Amino acid sequence: GYHLSNIVYNSLAVVAFYILVVMILTGLGVRGGIYAAGISGVLYALHPMHVESVSWIAGRTDILSGLFLYIAFIFHIKSMRQGWYLVVAVVMFYMSMLSKEVGVVFVLMVVGYDVVRGGKWGRGEVGRYVLYGVVLGLYLYIWGRGYENVPAVVGGGVVSGEGGGEGVLGYVGVLGVMMRSYMYYAWKMVWPYEFNAFISEVPGGEWLEVMGLVVVVVMVAGYWLWRRGERVVLYGMCWMVLALGPGVLVSVMSISSTALAERYMYIGLGGYALVCGYVFWRGIELESIRVWVLMVMVVVMGSYLAFDAQRQLVWRNDLTFWKAASEINSTDALPHSNLGVALSNSGYKKEAILEYKLALSPTLKDTDRGRSGTAINLGIIYMDEGSYEQAEKWFLLAHEYDKNYGKALYHLGLINYIKAEVTGNQNSYQIAEYYLIETLKRYRSYAKANLLLAEIYLILGDTDSAKNQAKIAIKRGLSGTLKQQALKILHVDDKPGN
């Protein structure tokens, strides 16, 4: 299944990362780079923040993007001696971006490496960057054409709500969210023993107090490392900042229900593992502290492995995962709503109802669209049990939460269709027709709404309209038994009442 394939892809990414670190350390003149890279590879493979990427099918995009980026980086370095390797680097770079947008950081990562390495800047080097820039521009053009709207960064687009000000205040709010996001990810790299797969807001409070100090310390440390010639640590820090950038932007723009996520750290952790492996190796080289360094390494790696196993138990299935998420995020509605879905799918209907009602509590944080979705799921349970009045009540509440949500309108059409079938009340068919037409005004490609309209028109004797809706439903992607229903309507004789 997908879990096995994720394990395979992650294993390949770890191997590619190890080879890349060997080449980076060699390029930066580190003695014993193969051993330092080995330590980095083990740390990268075992880091507990990778569990989400490997265990969740949605995390596959991060793994594949990382895998292709590491391969592209390897062949970028090799192309410095044999130019034709650049073709492979470009192809892998493009594959990394196709896997996930975070792949765009490849260009900055290789430029940063070449700067830290102190390489020559001749025509060949400039030509590489121009070629990478062309590929990046092509990708951004194609990517941009795939989206009709780009979320606003300032003026209501910030998840935490701090960037909603005007002018300078808006940008200050955005900067604050970005810096706290970096602080959060940096802490998770160092202390990966507290898991939370659902973080709706960027942490505040204590993060604000240490943010300014940490920024100053990092800037001073970077300058000091540069002056001392510690290029590995400096480049590792650059790697982390660059690779975490796209994940930080997610926290700024309202494009995800989770402001921060462990899987966004997949590539950024490579920089952290590079630095740790190098520092551990430097410590091992010093005979006076070698034993202590080895003991620390064993403890760190052992703790990583233990927490990997513990976290994997949480990711065992939807029920265990959302139960843990709802316990950690007790004030957020979405984990409770998703736990309700998991309970319902597992046959625990009564428990699901309680969880849905808890999610709709006004004390829990949620959007109008989120509350509407929860009310719909609650109505579906009652509808499946034959409690049609209760189902309609919740579908109406869903519509009240968000009057433009087509899914709520569709279910109001569906429940009125069922009521008409049960009671024989023709007026309910007309009410269902109204709601389904309103659904299609909002969602033009809602094929199930077209099919249900076709069924209603067929019952009401409007065969032409029924066949027309059936054709549209098939065109919009019906499959399986639903497609067979639509085809059956198309073959009905053109007679009133059929």
C-alpha positions in Angstrom: 0.0 0.0 0.0 0.9 3.7 0.2 2.6 3.2 3.5 5.1 0.7 2.1 5.8 2.9 -0.9 6.4 5.9 1.4 8.9 3.8 3.3 10.7 2.9 0.1 10.7 6.6 -1.1 12.0 7.8 2.3 14.7 5.1 2.3 15.9 6.3 -1.1 15.8 9.9 0.1 18.0 9.0 3.1 20.5 7.3 0.8 20.5 10.3 -1.6 20.9 12.6 1.4 23.9 10.7 2.7 25.6 10.8 -0.7 24.9 14.5 -1.0 26.3 15.2 2.5 29.5 13.3 1.6 29.9 15.5 -1.5 29.1 18.7 0.4 31.6 18.0 3.2 34.2 16.9 0.7 33.7 20.2 -1.2 34.1 22.1 2.0 37.3 20.4 2.8 36.2 18.3 5.8 38.5 15.4 6.7 36.6 12.2 7.4 33.6 13.6 5.7 32.3 10.1 4.9 32.0 9.3 8.7 30.4 12.7 9.5 27.9 12.1 6.6 27.1 8.6 8.0 26.2 10.2 11.4 24.1 12.9 9.6 22.4 10.2 7.5 21.4 8.2 10.6 20.1 11.3 12.4 18.1 12.3 9.3 16.6 8.8 9.0 15.6 8.5 12.6 14.4 12.1 13.4 10.9 11.8 14.9 9.6 14.7 12.8 9.7 12.5 9.7 7.0 10.2 11.1 4.2 12.3 9.7 5.7 12.4 6.2 6.2 8.6 6.1 3.0 7.6 7.8 0.5 9.9 6.0 -0.2 9.5 2.3 -0.3 13.4 2.0 3.3 13.4 3.3 4.5 11.6 0.1 4.8 14.9 -1.7 7.4 16.1 0.8 9.4 12.8 0.6 9.4 12.8 -3.3 10.3 16.5 -3.4 13.2 15.9 -1.0 14.4 12.8 -2.9 14.4 14.6 -6.3 16.0 17.8 -4.7 18.9 15.7 -3.2 19.5 14.0 -6.5 19.4 17.3 -8.3 21.9 18.7 -5.8 24.2 15.7 -6.3 24.3 16.1 -10.1 24.7 19.9 -9.7 28.0 19.2 -7.9 29.0 16.6 -10.4 28.3 18.9 -13.3 31.2 21.1 -12.1 33.5 18.5 -13.6 31.4 17.0 -16.3 28.9 19.4 -17.9 26.4 16.8 -19.2 25.4 16.0 -15.6 23.6 19.4 -15.6 20.9 17.8 -17.7 20.1 15.3 -14.9 20.2 18.1 -12.3 17.7 20.2 -14.3 15.3 17.3 -14.7 15.5 16.3 -11.1 15.0 19.9 -10.0 11.9 20.1 -12.1 10.6 16.8 -10.7 11.2 18.1 -7.2 9.0 21.2 -7.9 6.3 19.0 -9.6 6.2 16.9 -6.4 5.8 19.9 -4.2 6.4 23.6 -4.4 9.1 23.5 -1.7 11.4 22.2 -4.5 11.9 25.8 -5.6 14.4 26.3 -2.8 16.9 24.2 -4.8 18.2 27.2 -6.7 18.9 29.2 -3.5 20.5 26.1 -1.8 23.0 25.5 -4.6 23.8 29.2 -4.9 24.4 29.3 -1.1 26.6 26.2 -1.3 28.7 27.7 -4.2 29.1 30.9 -2.2 30.1 29.2 1.0 32.5 26.9 -0.9 34.2 29.9 -2.5 34.0 28.5 -6.0 34.8 30.3 -9.2 32.1 32.4 -10.8 32.8 32.0 -14.5 30.5 31.6 -17.5 29.8 28.0 -16.7 28.6 28.7 -13.2 26.5 31.7 -14.3 25.1 29.6 -17.1 23.9 27.0 -14.6 22.0 29.5 -12.6 20.4 31.0 -15.7 19.3 27.6 -16.8 17.9 26.9 -13.3 16.2 30.3 -13.4 14.5 29.5 -16.8 13.2 26.1 -15.4 12.0 27.8 -12.3 10.2 30.5 -14.3 8.6 27.9 -16.5 7.3 26.0 -13.5 6.0 29.2 -11.8 4.2 30.1 -15.0 2.5 26.7 -15.2 1.8 26.7 -11.5 0.3 30.2 -11.7 -2.0 29.2 -14.5 -3.4 26.4 -12.3 -4.8 28.8 -9.7 -7.4 31.5 -10.3 -6.7 33.2 -7.0 -3.6 33.7 -4.9 -4.3 34.3 -1.2 -3.4 37.7 0.1 -0.4 37.9 2.4 -1.4 41.2 4.0 -4.9 42.3 4.8 -6.7 39.3 6.1 -4.6 36.5 4.8 -2.6 35.7 7.9 -3.8 32.6 9.8 -3.2 34.1 13.2 -4.9 37.3 12.4 -1.9 39.4 13.2 -1.3 40.5 9.6 -4.7 42.0 9.0 -3.6 45.6 9.6 -3.0 48.2 7.0 0.3 49.4 5.6 3.3 49.1 7.9 1.4 47.4 10.7 0.2 44.7 8.3 3.8 43.9 7.2 5.0 44.0 10.8 2.3 41.4 11.7 3.4 39.2 8.8 7.0 39.4 9.9 6.1 38.5 13.4 4.2 35.4 12.2 7.1 34.4 10.0 9.7 34.7 12.8 7.6 32.8 15.3 7.1 30.0 12.7 10.9 29.7 12.3 11.3 29.6 16.1 8.7 26.8 16.3 10.4 24.7 13.6 13.8 25.3 15.1 12.6 24.1 18.5 11.0 21.0 16.9 14.3 20.1 15.3 16.2 20.3 18.6 13.4 18.9 20.8 11.3 16.5 18.6 9.6 14.7 21.5 6.2 16.6 21.5 4.0 15.7 18.6 1.1 17.7 17.2 -0.2 17.0 13.7 -2.8 19.8 13.9 -1.7 23.3 14.7 -4.3 25.8 13.7 -2.4 28.9 14.8 1.3 30.0 15.1 2.2 29.8 18.8 2.5 33.3 20.5 3.2 34.4 24.0 6.6 33.1 25.0 7.7 32.9 21.4 7.4 36.7 21.1 9.7 37.2 24.1 12.6 35.1 22.7 12.1 35.9 19.0 14.2 39.1 18.9 17.0 37.6 21.0 17.2 34.5 18.9 17.4 36.5 15.7 20.3 38.6 17.0 22.1 35.5 18.3 21.7 33.7 14.9 23.1 36.8 13.0 26.1 37.1 15.4 26.7 33.3 15.2 26.6 33.4 11.4 29.1 36.2 11.2 31.4 34.5 13.8 31.3 31.2 12.0 32.1 32.9 8.7 35.1 34.6 10.2 36.3 31.4 11.8 35.9 29.5 8.5 33.3 27.1 9.9 31.6 26.8 6.6 29.7 23.5 7.3 27.7 24.9 10.2 27.1 28.2 8.4 25.8 26.4 5.3 23.7 24.0 7.4 22.0 27.1 9.0 21.4 28.5 5.5 19.9 25.2 4.4 17.5 25.2 7.3 16.3 28.8 6.8 15.9 28.3 3.0 14.1 24.9 3.2 11.8 25.9 5.9 10.8 29.1 4.0 7.9 27.6 2.0 6.4 26.1 5.2 6.7 29.4 6.9 4.8 31.1 4.1 2.0 28.6 4.6 1.7 29.9 8.2 1.4 33.4 6.8 -1.2 32.8 4.0 -4.6 31.3 4.8 -4.2 28.3 2.4 -4.3 25.4 4.9 -6.3 24.5 8.0 -3.0 23.9 9.8 -0.7 26.8 10.1 2.3 24.6 10.9 3.0 21.0 10.1 5.7 18.4 10.9 5.9 17.3 7.3 6.9 20.8 6.2 10.2 20.1 8.0 11.3 17.2 5.8 13.9 19.0 3.7 14.8 21.5 6.3 15.8 18.7 8.7 18.6 17.9 6.2 20.4 21.1 7.2 20.0 20.2 10.9 21.3 16.7 10.4 24.2 18.0 8.4 25.2 20.3 11.2 24.7 17.7 14.0 26.6 15.0 12.1 29.5 17.4 11.5 29.6 18.6 15.2 29.5 15.1 16.5 32.3 14.0 14.2 34.4 17.0 15.3 33.8 15.9 18.9 34.8 12.3 18.1 38.1 13.5 16.7 39.0 15.0 20.0 40.2 12.1 22.2 39.5 14.0 25.4 35.8 14.0 24.9 35.3 11.2 22.4 33.6 8.8 24.9 31.2 11.5 26.0 30.3 12.4 22.5 29.6 8.8 21.6 27.4 8.4 24.6 25.4 11.5 23.7 25.1 10.2 20.1 23.8 6.8 21.3 21.2 8.5 23.7 20.0 10.9 20.9 19.6 8.2 18.3 18.0 5.7 20.8 15.5 8.4 21.9 14.7 9.1 18.3 14.0 5.5 17.6 11.9 5.1 20.7 9.7 8.1 19.9 9.4 7.0 16.2 7.8 3.8 17.4 5.6 5.6 19.9 4.4 8.1 17.3 3.8 5.3 14.7 1.2 3.9 17.1 -0.8 7.1 16.8 -0.7 7.0 13.0 -2.0 3.4 13.0 -5.4 4.5 11.7 -7.7 7.5 11.5 -9.4 6.7 14.8 -6.2 6.6 16.8 -4.8 9.6 15.0 -7.8 12.0 15.4 -8.3 10.8 19.0 -4.8 11.9 19.8 -5.2 15.2 17.8 -8.5 16.1 19.5 -6.9 15.5 23.0 -4.0 17.8 22.2 -6.0 20.5 20.5 -9.1 20.5 22.7 -10.1 24.0 21.8 -10.1 23.5 18.0 -13.2 22.1 16.3 -11.7 20.4 13.3 -9.9 17.6 15.1 -13.2 16.8 16.9 -15.1 16.9 13.6 -12.6 14.6 11.9 -12.7 12.2 14.9 -16.5 12.1 14.4 -15.9 11.0 10.8 -13.5 8.3 11.9 -15.9 7.1 14.6 -18.8 7.1 12.1 -16.7 5.1 9.5 -15.8 2.6 12.2 -19.5 2.0 13.1 -19.5 4.1 16.3 -22.5 6.3 15.4 -23.6 7.4 18.8 -20.0 8.4 19.7 -19.7 10.2 16.4 -22.8 12.2 17.1 -21.4 13.3 20.4 -18.1 14.3 18.8 -19.8 16.3 16.1 -22.0 18.2 18.6 -18.9 18.9 20.6 -17.2 20.3 17.5 -20.2 22.6 17.0 -19.8 24.1 20.4 -19.4 27.9 20.2 -16.4 27.7 22.6 -14.4 25.8 20.0 -12.5 27.6 17.2 -13.8 27.0 13.7 -14.8 28.8 10.4 -18.3 29.0 9.2 -17.5 26.6 6.4 -16.0 24.2 8.9 -19.1 24.3 11.1 -21.3 23.8 8.1 -19.4 20.7 7.1 -19.7 19.3 10.6 -23.5 19.9 10.7 -23.7 18.1 7.3 -21.9 15.1 8.6 -24.2 15.0 11.6 -27.2 15.2 9.3 -25.9 12.3 7.2 -25.8 10.0 10.3 -29.5 10.8 11.1 -30.4 10.4 7.4 -28.8 7.0 7.2 -30.7 6.0 10.4 -34.0 7.1 8.8 -34.5 10.1 11.1 -35.3 12.4 8.2 -36.7 15.3 10.3 -33.5 15.4 12.4 -31.4 15.2 9.3 -33.2 18.1 7.6 -32.7 20.1 10.8 -29.0 19.7 10.7 -28.8 20.4 7.0 -30.7 23.6 7.5 -28.3 24.6 10.3 -25.4 23.8 7.9 -27.0 26.2 5.4 -27.3 28.9 8.1 -23.7 28.6 9.0 -22.6 29.1 5.3 -25.3 30.1 2.8 -22.9 29.8 -0.1 -21.7 26.2 0.7 -23.0 24.1 -2.2 -22.6 20.8 -0.2 -25.2 22.0 2.3 -27.6 23.0 -0.5 -27.1 19.6 -2.1 -28.0 17.7 1.1 -31.1 19.8 1.5 -32.1 18.8 -2.0 -31.3 15.2 -1.2 -33.3 15.1 2.0 -36.3 16.7 0.4 -36.1 14.1 -2.5 -36.1 11.3 0.1 -39.1 12.9 2.0 -41.0 13.1 -1.3 -40.2 9.4 -2.0 -41.3 8.4 1.5 -44.4 10.6 1.8 -45.4 11.0 -1.9 -45.6 14.8 -1.3 -45.0 16.3 -4.8 -44.2 19.7 -3.2 -41.0 18.2 -1.7 -39.8 17.3 -5.2 -40.1 21.0 -6.1 -38.3 22.1 -3.0 -35.5 19.6 -3.8 -35.3 20.9 -7.3 -34.8 24.5 -5.9 -32.0 23.5 -3.7 -30.2 21.4 -6.4 -30.4 24.3 -8.9 -28.9 26.6 -6.2 -26.2 24.0 -5.6 -25.2 24.1 -9.3 -25.1 27.9 -9.3 -22.3 27.6 -6.8 -20.7 24.3 -8.0 -21.1 23.9 -11.7 -19.3 20.5 -11.7 -21.3 18.8 -9.0 -22.3 15.7 -11.0 -24.4 14.1 -8.3 -26.6 17.2 -8.2 -27.2 16.9 -11.9 -28.0 13.2 -11.5 -30.5 13.9 -8.7 -32.1 16.6 -10.7 -32.5 14.1 -13.6 -34.2 11.7 -11.2 -36.6 14.4 -10.1 -37.5 15.6 -13.6 -38.1 12.0 -14.6 -40.6 11.5 -11.8 -42.3 14.8 -12.6 -42.6 13.8 -16.3 -40.1 16.2 -17.8 -38.2 13.6 -19.7 -36.2 16.0 -21.9 -34.9 17.9 -18.9 -34.1 14.6 -17.2 -32.1 13.3 -20.1 -30.3 16.6 -20.4 -29.2 16.6 -16.7 -28.2 12.9 -17.0 -25.9 13.8 -20.0 -24.4 16.7 -18.0 -23.8 14.4 -15.0 -22.0 11.8 -17.2 -19.9 14.5 -18.8 -18.9 15.9 -15.4 -17.4 12.6 -14.3 -19.9 10.1 -12.9 -18.6 6.6 -12.5 -19.7 3.2 -11.3 -23.3 2.7 -10.2 -24.0 6.4 -10.5 -23.0 6.4 -14.1 -25.3 3.4 -14.7 -28.2 5.3 -13.2 -27.6 8.2 -15.5 -27.3 5.9 -18.6 -30.6 4.3 -17.6 -32.3 7.7 -17.6 -30.9 8.4 -21.1 -32.6 5.2 -22.4 -36.0 6.0 -20.9 -38.7 6.3 -23.7 -39.7 9.9 -24.3 -43.1 9.5 -22.7 -44.7 11.6 -19.9 -44.4 10.0 -16.5 -41.6 7.6 -17.4 
